[in-house]
Amino acid sequence: MEALEGMLAADPANSFARYALAQEMANAGMLEEAVREYETLMAANADYPAAYFHGGQALEKLGRIEDAAAMYRRGMEAASRTGDAHTRAEIEAALGMLPL
């Protein structure tokens, strides 16, 4: 995580480094922190569909089902904008499995 944080200190707009940091945080069980990083990434780069998918998963693990659903819906829009049919299908499946 330190290397990624260093990369972001040098270039805060580095979408890949921000995504990788969020992933590392989620993998370490730092779910609230990961969600904040995903949201920061999405604010700077709304067309990063994987961030919505993994951010939604982190929100699910936190029990924030409505927030996860909202993030998945935004992710489906991002995936449609970018033509990423594979990620759109994954997000749509995740949304369909939520207990809404």
SVG drawing of the C-alpha trace seen along z (x, -y; Angstrom):
<svg xmlns="http://www.w3.org/2000/svg" viewBox="-36 -15 43 28">
<polyline fill="none" stroke="black" stroke-width="0.4" points="0.0,0.0 2.9,-2.4 4.1,-2.2 0.7,-3.0 0.2,-5.9 3.6,-7.2 2.5,-7.0 -0.7,-8.9 1.3,-11.5 3.3,-12.1 0.2,-11.9 -3.2,-12.1 -4.9,-11.7 -3.4,-8.2 -6.6,-6.2 -4.9,-2.8 -2.9,-3.6 -6.1,-4.8 -8.0,-1.6 -5.1,0.6 -4.9,-1.1 -8.7,-0.6 -8.3,3.0 -5.5,3.5 -7.5,1.8 -10.5,4.0 -8.3,7.2 -6.9,6.1 -10.4,5.7 -10.2,1.9 -13.6,1.7 -14.6,-1.9 -11.3,-3.2 -11.6,-1.2 -15.0,-2.6 -13.6,-6.2 -10.9,-5.4 -13.3,-4.0 -15.5,-7.1 -12.5,-9.4 -11.6,-7.5 -15.1,-7.7 -15.3,-11.4 -12.1,-12.0 -12.8,-9.3 -16.5,-8.4 -15.7,-6.0 -13.8,-3.3 -16.5,-0.6 -14.4,1.9 -14.4,-0.6 -18.2,-0.6 -18.2,3.2 -15.6,3.6 -16.9,0.6 -20.4,2.1 -18.9,5.4 -17.2,3.5 -20.5,1.8 -22.3,5.1 -19.8,6.5 -20.4,3.5 -24.2,4.2 -24.9,1.1 -27.1,2.8 -29.0,-0.3 -25.7,-2.1 -24.3,0.9 -27.3,1.0 -26.9,-2.7 -23.2,-2.2 -23.9,0.8 -26.5,-1.2 -24.0,-4.0 -21.5,-1.3 -23.8,0.1 -24.1,-3.4 -20.3,-3.8 -19.8,-0.4 -22.4,-1.3 -20.7,-4.6 -17.3,-2.9 -18.7,0.1 -17.5,2.6 -20.1,5.2 -18.3,7.8 -18.1,5.5 -21.7,4.3 -22.9,8.0 -20.9,8.6 -22.4,5.5 -25.9,6.4 -25.5,9.9 -24.3,8.5 -27.2,6.0 -29.6,8.8 -28.4,10.9 -28.9,8.1 -31.7,8.7 -33.7,5.6"/>
</svg>
